[in-house]
Amino acid sequence: MHTVSDGSSNKSKIAEIFLIYSLWFFVHSLVILSFFYFDLFSKVPLREDIQQYLTYANLVLAGFPEKSFPLVYPPIAMLLFTFTRLFTPMLVNYQRVFFLIMMVFDFLSFSVVVRVAGRTYASNKLWRPLVPLIYMMFLLFIGHLIYFRYDLAPAFLVLLALFFFQARSPLLTWLALALAVATKGFAIVIVPVFLIFLFREPILKTVKGFTLFLAGIGFFTYLITS
C-alpha cells in the first residue's frame, strides 16, 4: 500500500513541477518576445557582435583560410557561432536564430537557478516564489546586452558548475567549469574559489577534477583550431 501511495505522490509532484515550469516558460517567453519584438524583427543588426559572430562562423565553415586569422573568441563560443550559422547565412536571420538559441540558454539557466535556490532556501518559503520574478526582471533590464550576445551560454555553464558543486560532485563541477572557460574566459576567475572549497573533498577527487578541467580546455581548444 505504501509503495502505491508513494508512487502516486511522486507522479503528482512531478506533474506539479512540470506544470509550474511550463507555465513559467510560457509567461517568460511571452514577456521577452513582446519586449524585444521590434528588435527581433529589425532588418539591421542590433550590435556589431552579431556581425562578428557570423564572420567567424563563415571562416570556420570555410576551413580557416590561410590568411592571418586572430582567434578572438574561445573554442566553444566559435562552435556556438558556427552552429547558429548552419540555420541561415543571412545576417538578419542569423540574429533572430541567435536570439532564440540564447532563449534556450535562458530557460536552462532558470531551471538551474530554481534548483540551486530550492536547496539554498529550502526552509524559506518567501524566496522560492521570488526567484523567478527577480530572474525575469533582471533579464529584462539587461536584455539588450544579453540576448544579442552569447553571455547566457557561459553563464548557464557557471550555474551548472555551482549546481554540481552544491551536489558535492567534484568531477562534474570541473567539467562544467572547463566548458564555461572554453566558452568565455571570465569563468576562470571562479576557479580559485572552487579550488579552495573542493580541497575539503578527498584530495584524489580534487586532483582528478582539476586535471579534467585542464584537459577539457585543451581538448576544446584543439577541436576548434586543428
Summary of the structure (lengths in Angstrom):
residues: 226
radius of gyration: 20.2
end to end distance: 60.0
largest distance: 72.2
contacts: 643
relative contact order: 0.10
helix: 78%
strand: 0%
